[in-house]
Amino acid sequence: MNPSLNELKDQVLKCTNCSLAYTRRQVIFGEGNPNADILIIGEAPGYDEDIQGDHSLANRDSCSIKF
């Protein structure tokens, strides 16, 4: 059985499997249409994204895939 996005988010929020769990301020799970045909996974949030809880602060020009 595949977990729903809400179940997956709950698992991520509780995860302590790596040292990031002890240094992050919050989990930045993402957003978007859960029924989308594609999923884009970016790099881990940086310091500013972690502080503000906003993944959209990342430099979009650094994406290796251009549309």
Backbone hydrogen bonds, N-H to C=O, Kabsch-Sander energy under -0.5 kcal/mol:
donor,donor_aa,acceptor,acceptor_aa,energy
8,L,4,S,-2.6
9,K,5,L,-2.6
10,D,6,N,-2.1
11,Q,7,E,-2.0
12,V,8,L,-2.4
13,L,9,K,-2.7
14,K,10,D,-1.2
15,C,11,Q,-0.8
15,C,12,V,-0.7
21,A,18,C,-1.5
22,Y,19,S,-1.6
23,T,19,S,-0.7
23,T,20,L,-0.8
24,R,20,L,-2.4
29,F,27,V,-0.8
36,A,33,N,-1.8
41,I,39,L,-0.5
42,G,40,I,-0.6
50,D,46,G,-2.4
51,I,47,Y,-2.5
52,Q,48,D,-2.4
53,G,49,E,-1.9
54,D,49,E,-1.1
57,L,54,D,-1.3
58,A,55,H,-1.2
60,R,58,A,-0.9
62,S,59,N,-1.5
63,C,60,R,-1.3
66,K,64,S,-0.6
